[in-house]
Amino acid sequence: MESGRPQAGRTADRRGAAEGRRARRGTRAVRRLRRGTEAASHLWRETGRDPRVRRFAPAAWAALVVAAFAAGAVLHGFGALAIDHLPPLHGHFRVLTVTLLPAAAFAAVAVAVLPPLVVRSGFGRALAVTYGCALAWTVLLAVSADGLAAPFTHPEEYPAALPAVGGDPLGWLAGFTERLPEYPTHVRGHPPLPVLVVWALAAAGLPGPLPAALLAVLTGCSASVAIALTVRRLSGEEAARRALPYLALTPASVWIATSMDAFFAGVGAWGVALLVLGRGRAARIACAAAGGTLLGALPYLSYGLVPYLLIPVAVAVAVRPPRAAVLAALAGAASVTAAFAAGGFLWPAGVLATHAEWAADPGAARPYLYFLVANLAVLALLTGPATAAGLARLAPGAEPAGRAAGRGVGVVVAAALVAVLALDVSGVTRGEVERIWVPYALWIGLAASLTDGRRPLAAQALTGLLLQGLVVSPW
């Protein structure tokens, strides 16, 4: 009995010391979080001090959108845009009423609750909350109209090409370029990988439009997490937390639910994020190889994603990953090209064949000068008015506090903008860009996080509700 007491006392002392250390760590974490919250709040106020920015940027955003719709209506009336009924959007006008109320109610609650929640929670929990919010917002928007799977039932979508693939995906891939004119519109306008993704779903026992739609939505919404992780590496945790509500309630969610471009957005975002993730040499190399593989798949998902590769290049320049990680990323990307070449699909030949199909399509006859500007108006709709205000604060003449806050964010925003402008000037994106811009819009929308208060976030949600409620889109 006497010999057991000292051992029990020592055990109790150790337990007490461990509990004391945990309590001190918890106290320090709370203090750090409190200091971070106060700093973020101060930064939020600092970036919003210039009243000219507050007034001019949203007004310019609205003027661009109104002018594009007004000019589009005139051109449509004269028959120059016969295939577009609501230019610059490729859709029709409609009015949704009570079916939009659940999405509106959710947006109202999210605008009030999400910003403080992502600040107070641990970062991992904040990411999970953001992903859940993005999913709920996207699904509620989709079910307010025709439902989640409706776009993938269209005869010109990717699932319509599955009978041609049959049970021989490699044989189909080898003859893809030669048989391109036989396929549905979306298949003719893209490389073969989207069809192979849908085929793989069906082969795994998940056939039909609903699994394809769920894949697009789940992957597209996960881009919010990947982009936030990238922002944390570039600009710190405070900047990432500020971006989370805007990533969750982006107006682009209207076309994340559902087009296959949402899947492209998720693949691209995770490809970029994996370049900067990983602790330790081995983990960094493995993450970089996986990221390079995803990024290498982008040109085989959509030809319009080639300029997207400017984003990972900009991130790599800013972060300067180890040389071994860079080589691993390049090897991962090269492996995708090698696999498709071995399967019989050569990317340059696919580009030429698709361009020939595009040139024969009525879309190629759309007026270049109109869509040179109108495409940017569509981008403005996808990114929302808060993004316009944030971009103004990233401008060279903006207030110093705003530039300091947005330096890291500005790297990826600028890269995405340059990529979009390159596609726009090329002339191959004449209309129907509301889905094409989705992967880029998510990065550009990061600029919205430089705005102040809840009103910009509310404006983002309202833009999404108006787009969903007033526009019926084939995607």
C-alpha positions in Angstrom: 0.0 0.0 0.0 2.8 2.4 1.0 4.8 1.7 -2.2 1.8 2.4 -4.5 1.1 5.9 -3.2 4.2 7.6 -4.7 3.5 6.0 -8.1 -0.1 7.2 -8.1 1.0 10.6 -7.0 3.5 10.8 -9.9 0.8 9.7 -12.3 -1.6 12.4 -11.0 1.2 15.0 -11.3 1.9 14.0 -14.9 -1.8 14.1 -15.7 -2.1 17.5 -14.1 0.9 18.8 -16.0 -0.4 17.5 -19.3 -3.8 19.1 -18.7 -2.0 22.3 -17.8 -0.1 22.3 -21.1 -3.2 21.6 -23.1 -5.0 24.4 -21.3 -2.1 26.8 -22.0 -2.0 25.7 -25.7 -5.8 26.2 -25.9 -5.4 29.7 -24.4 -2.7 30.6 -26.8 -4.7 29.3 -29.7 -7.7 31.5 -28.6 -5.4 34.5 -28.3 -4.0 33.9 -31.7 -7.4 33.5 -33.2 -8.6 36.7 -31.4 -5.6 38.6 -32.7 -6.2 37.3 -36.2 -9.8 38.2 -36.1 -9.0 41.7 -34.8 -6.3 42.1 -37.5 -8.7 40.8 -40.2 -11.4 43.2 -39.0 -8.9 46.1 -39.1 -7.8 45.1 -42.5 -11.4 44.9 -43.7 -12.0 48.4 -42.5 -8.7 49.7 -44.1 -9.5 48.3 -47.5 -12.9 50.0 -47.6 -11.9 53.5 -46.8 -11.8 55.0 -50.3 -15.4 56.1 -51.1 -14.6 56.4 -54.8 -13.9 52.7 -55.0 -17.1 51.9 -53.3 -19.2 54.0 -55.7 -17.3 53.5 -59.0 -16.7 49.8 -59.1 -20.3 48.5 -58.6 -21.5 51.2 -61.0 -19.1 50.1 -63.7 -20.0 46.5 -63.1 -23.7 47.3 -63.6 -23.1 49.5 -66.6 -21.1 46.8 -68.3 -23.9 44.2 -67.7 -26.7 46.5 -68.8 -24.9 47.6 -71.9 -24.1 44.0 -72.9 -27.8 43.0 -72.6 -29.0 46.2 -74.4 -26.7 45.7 -77.3 -27.5 42.0 -77.4 -31.2 42.7 -77.6 -30.7 45.0 -80.5 -28.5 42.5 -82.4 -30.9 39.7 -81.7 -33.7 41.9 -83.0 -31.9 42.5 -86.3 -31.1 38.7 -86.6 -27.4 38.9 -86.0 -27.7 36.7 -82.9 -30.5 34.4 -84.0 -29.2 31.4 -81.9 -29.0 33.4 -78.7 -32.4 34.5 -77.2 -31.0 36.4 -74.2 -27.5 37.6 -75.3 -24.9 37.7 -74.0 -26.2 34.6 -72.2 -27.1 31.5 -74.2 -30.5 31.0 -72.6 -34.1 32.2 -72.3 -35.9 34.6 -69.9 -38.1 33.1 -67.2 -39.5 34.1 -63.8 -39.2 31.7 -60.9 -41.3 32.4 -57.9 -41.9 30.2 -54.8 -39.5 27.5 -55.9 -36.6 29.9 -55.4 -37.6 30.7 -51.8 -35.6 27.9 -50.1 -32.4 29.1 -51.9 -33.2 32.7 -50.9 -33.8 31.7 -47.3 -30.6 29.7 -47.2 -28.6 32.7 -48.7 -30.0 35.1 -46.1 -29.0 32.8 -43.2 -25.6 32.1 -44.8 -24.8 35.8 -45.3 -25.5 36.4 -41.6 -23.9 33.3 -40.1 -21.1 32.2 -42.4 -18.5 35.1 -42.0 -18.3 34.9 -38.2 -18.4 31.1 -38.2 -15.4 30.7 -40.5 -13.5 33.2 -38.4 -14.2 31.6 -35.1 -13.9 27.9 -36.1 -10.7 26.0 -36.5 -9.4 26.2 -40.1 -10.2 22.6 -40.9 -13.8 23.0 -39.6 -14.1 26.3 -41.5 -13.2 24.5 -44.7 -15.8 21.8 -44.0 -18.5 24.4 -43.3 -17.6 26.2 -46.5 -17.8 23.1 -48.6 -21.2 22.1 -47.0 -22.5 25.6 -47.6 -21.3 25.6 -51.2 -23.0 22.3 -51.8 -26.3 23.3 -50.2 -26.3 26.6 -52.1 -25.6 24.9 -55.4 -28.2 22.1 -55.0 -30.9 24.5 -53.8 -30.4 26.7 -56.8 -30.6 23.6 -59.1 -33.7 22.1 -57.6 -35.5 25.4 -57.8 -35.9 24.9 -61.5 -35.5 21.6 -63.5 -33.5 19.7 -61.0 -29.9 18.5 -60.5 -29.7 16.0 -63.4 -31.7 17.9 -66.0 -28.8 19.3 -68.0 -27.2 15.9 -68.4 -30.3 14.5 -70.1 -29.8 16.8 -73.1 -29.1 14.9 -76.3 -26.0 17.0 -77.0 -24.4 16.3 -73.7 -21.6 13.8 -72.9 -23.7 10.8 -71.7 -25.3 10.7 -75.2 -21.9 9.6 -76.6 -21.7 6.5 -74.3 -23.3 4.1 -76.8 -20.4 4.9 -79.2 -17.9 4.0 -76.5 -19.5 0.7 -75.7 -17.2 -1.7 -73.9 -14.1 -0.6 -75.8 -12.9 2.8 -74.4 -9.4 2.4 -75.9 -10.8 1.7 -79.3 -13.1 4.6 -79.1 -10.2 6.9 -78.0 -8.0 5.8 -80.9 -10.7 6.7 -83.4 -12.0 9.8 -81.6 -10.5 12.4 -84.0 -11.6 10.6 -87.2 -15.2 10.1 -86.0 -15.6 13.5 -84.4 -18.3 14.8 -86.7 -20.6 11.9 -85.6 -20.7 12.9 -82.0 -23.0 15.3 -80.0 -22.2 19.0 -79.9 -20.4 19.1 -76.5 -18.3 16.0 -77.4 -17.3 17.6 -80.7 -16.2 20.8 -78.9 -14.0 19.0 -76.3 -11.2 16.5 -76.0 -12.2 12.9 -75.2 -11.6 12.8 -71.4 -15.0 14.1 -70.3 -16.7 11.2 -72.1 -14.3 8.8 -70.6 -15.0 10.1 -67.1 -18.7 9.6 -67.6 -18.0 6.2 -69.1 -16.0 5.2 -66.0 -18.9 6.2 -63.8 -21.2 4.0 -65.7 -18.7 1.1 -65.7 -18.4 1.5 -61.9 -22.2 0.9 -61.7 -23.3 4.5 -61.6 -24.9 5.1 -65.0 -27.3 7.8 -66.0 -27.4 11.6 -65.8 -27.8 11.8 -62.0 -24.4 10.3 -61.1 -22.7 12.5 -63.7 -24.5 15.6 -62.2 -23.5 14.6 -58.7 -19.9 14.2 -59.7 -19.9 17.6 -61.3 -21.4 19.3 -58.3 -19.4 17.5 -55.6 -16.1 18.2 -57.5 -17.0 21.7 -58.5 -17.9 22.7 -55.0 -14.7 21.2 -53.6 -12.9 23.9 -55.6 -13.7 26.3 -52.7 -11.6 24.2 -50.4 -8.7 23.8 -52.8 -8.6 27.5 -53.6 -8.8 28.4 -49.9 -5.8 26.2 -49.2 -3.9 27.8 -52.0 -4.7 31.3 -50.6 -3.5 30.3 -47.2 -0.2 29.3 -48.7 0.1 32.6 -50.6 -1.4 35.1 -48.2 -1.9 33.5 -44.9 -4.8 32.1 -42.9 -6.6 35.4 -42.4 -6.9 36.0 -46.2 -8.1 32.4 -46.7 -10.8 32.8 -44.0 -11.9 36.0 -45.6 -12.3 34.3 -48.9 -14.3 31.4 -47.7 -17.8 33.0 -47.6 -17.3 34.4 -51.1 -16.2 31.0 -52.4 -19.3 29.4 -50.9 -21.9 31.8 -52.2 -20.3 32.6 -55.6 -22.8 33.5 -58.4 -21.0 30.9 -60.5 -22.8 28.3 -58.5 -25.7 28.7 -61.0 -23.6 26.9 -63.6 -21.8 24.7 -61.2 -25.3 23.1 -60.9 -24.8 21.6 -63.3 -22.3 21.6 -66.2 -19.3 19.4 -66.7 -17.2 22.6 -66.5 -17.8 22.4 -62.7 -15.9 19.2 -62.7 -13.1 20.9 -64.7 -13.0 23.7 -62.1 -12.6 21.2 -59.3 -9.8 19.3 -61.1 -8.0 22.5 -61.9 -8.3 23.9 -58.4 -7.0 20.8 -56.7 -4.2 20.6 -59.2 -3.1 24.1 -58.2 -3.5 23.4 -54.5 -1.5 20.2 -54.5 1.5 22.1 -55.8 1.7 24.0 -52.5 0.6 21.3 -50.0 2.5 18.7 -48.2 4.8 18.7 -45.1 8.3 17.3 -45.6 10.2 16.5 -48.7 8.5 13.2 -49.6 5.0 14.6 -49.0 5.7 17.7 -51.1 7.0 15.6 -54.0 4.0 13.3 -53.9 1.5 16.2 -53.7 3.3 17.9 -56.6 3.2 14.8 -58.7 -0.5 14.4 -58.1 -1.1 18.1 -58.8 0.9 17.9 -62.0 -1.2 14.9 -63.1 -4.5 16.8 -62.5 -3.1 19.9 -64.3 -1.9 17.8 -67.1 -5.4 16.4 -67.5 -6.9 19.8 -68.1 -6.1 20.2 -71.8 -7.7 16.7 -72.3 -10.9 17.9 -70.5 -11.3 21.2 -72.4 -9.2 22.9 -75.0 -10.2 26.2 -73.4 -8.3 25.2 -70.2 -4.9 25.6 -71.7 -4.6 29.3 -70.6 -5.7 28.1 -67.1 -2.2 26.7 -66.7 -1.1 30.3 -66.1 -2.6 30.0 -62.6 -0.3 27.2 -61.4 2.7 28.9 -63.0 1.9 32.1 -61.1 1.5 30.2 -57.9 4.7 28.3 -58.4 6.6 31.6 -59.0 5.1 33.1 -55.9 5.7 30.1 -53.6 8.9 28.8 -55.2 8.5 25.1 -54.4 11.6 22.8 -54.3 13.1 21.8 -57.6 12.2 18.2 -56.9 8.6 19.1 -56.5 8.6 21.1 -59.7 10.1 18.1 -61.6 7.6 15.8 -60.0 4.7 18.1 -61.2 6.1 18.2 -64.7 6.5 14.4 -64.7 2.9 14.0 -63.6 1.7 16.3 -66.4 3.8 14.5 -69.0 2.5 11.2 -67.9 -1.1 12.2 -69.0 0.1 13.3 -72.4 2.0 10.1 -72.8 -1.0 8.0 -71.8 -3.3 9.6 -74.3 -0.7 9.4 -77.0 -0.3 5.7 -76.3 -4.1 5.3 -76.5 -4.1 6.8 -80.0 -5.2 10.4 -79.3 -2.8 13.2 -80.3 -3.8 16.5 -78.7 -2.8 18.7 -81.7 -4.8 16.6 -84.1 -7.8 16.9 -81.8 -7.4 20.7 -81.7 -7.4 21.0 -85.5 -10.4 18.6 -85.8 -12.4 20.5 -83.2 -11.6 23.9 -84.7 -12.9 22.6 -88.1 -16.1 21.6 -86.4 -16.3 25.0 -84.6 -15.8 26.9 -87.8 -18.7 25.0 -89.5 -21.0 25.7 -86.5 -23.4 28.7 -86.5 -21.7 30.0 -83.3 -18.6 30.9 -85.3 -20.7 33.5 -87.2 -21.5 35.5 -84.1 -20.1 39.0 -84.2 -16.6 39.1 -82.8 -16.6 42.7 -81.5 -19.8 42.3 -79.6 -18.7 39.2 -77.7 -15.2 40.6 -77.2 -17.0 42.9 -74.6 -20.1 40.9 -73.9 -18.0 37.9 -72.7 -16.5 40.1 -70.0 -20.0 41.1 -69.0 -20.8 37.4 -68.5 -17.7 37.1 -66.5 -18.9 40.0 -64.4 -22.2 38.1 -63.7 -20.4 35.0 -62.7 -18.0 36.8 -60.3 -20.5 39.3 -58.9 -20.4 43.0 -58.0 -18.2 42.5 -55.0 -15.5 41.2 -57.2 -15.6 44.4 -59.2 -15.1 46.3 -56.0 -12.2 44.0 -55.0 -10.5 44.4 -58.3 -10.6 48.1 -58.0 -8.8 47.8 -54.7 -6.1 45.7 -56.4 -5.5 48.4 -59.0 -2.2 50.3 -59.0 -3.8 53.5 -57.9 -5.8 51.9 -55.0 -5.1 52.6 -51.3 -1.9 51.1 -49.9 -3.7 48.9 -47.3 -5.8 47.3 -50.0 -2.7 46.5 -52.1 -0.9 45.0 -49.1 -3.9 42.9 -48.2 -4.4 41.6 -51.7 -0.8 41.0 -52.8 -1.0 37.2 -52.6 -4.6 37.0 -53.8 -3.7 39.4 -56.6 -1.2 36.9 -58.0 -3.8 34.3 -58.8 -6.5 36.8 -59.7 -4.2 38.5 -62.2 -3.2 35.1 -63.7 -6.9 34.1 -64.1 -7.8 37.4 -65.7 -5.0 37.2 -68.2 -6.1 33.7 -69.1 -9.7 34.8 -69.7 -8.6 37.8 -71.8 -6.4 35.5 -73.9 -9.4 33.3 -74.6 -11.6 36.2 -75.2 -9.3 37.9 -77.7 -8.7 34.6 -79.5 -12.3 34.7 -80.8 -13.0 31.0 -80.2 -15.2 31.9 -77.3 -18.0 33.8 -79.0 -20.9 33.3 -76.6 -21.9 30.4 -74.4 -19.1 31.4 -72.0 -21.2 31.2 -68.8 -20.0 27.6 -68.4 -16.6 28.1 -70.0 -15.7 30.9 -67.5 -16.6 28.8 -64.4 -13.1 27.5 -63.7 -11.6 31.0 -64.1 -14.4 32.8 -62.3 -13.8 31.0 -59.0 -10.2 32.3 -58.9 -11.1 35.8 -60.1 -13.9 35.9 -57.5 -11.2 35.9 -54.7 -11.0 39.7 -55.2 -14.4 40.0 -53.6 -12.7 39.0 -50.3 -11.0 42.4 -50.2 -14.4 44.2 -49.7 -15.8 45.2 -46.4 -18.9 44.2 -44.5 -21.8 41.8 -45.2 -23.3 43.9 -48.0 -20.9 42.7 -50.7 -21.5 39.1 -49.7 -25.3 39.7 -49.8 -24.9 41.2 -53.3 -23.1 38.1 -54.4 -25.9 35.9 -53.2 -28.5 38.2 -54.7 -26.8 38.0 -58.1 -26.9 34.2 -58.0 -30.6 34.2 -57.1 -31.4 36.7 -59.9 -29.5 34.6 -62.5 -31.2 31.4 -61.4 -34.6 33.0 -61.2 -34.6 35.0 -64.4 -32.5 32.8 -66.8 -33.1 29.3 -68.0 -29.9 27.8 -69.4 -29.2 24.6 -71.2 -26.5 23.8 -68.7 
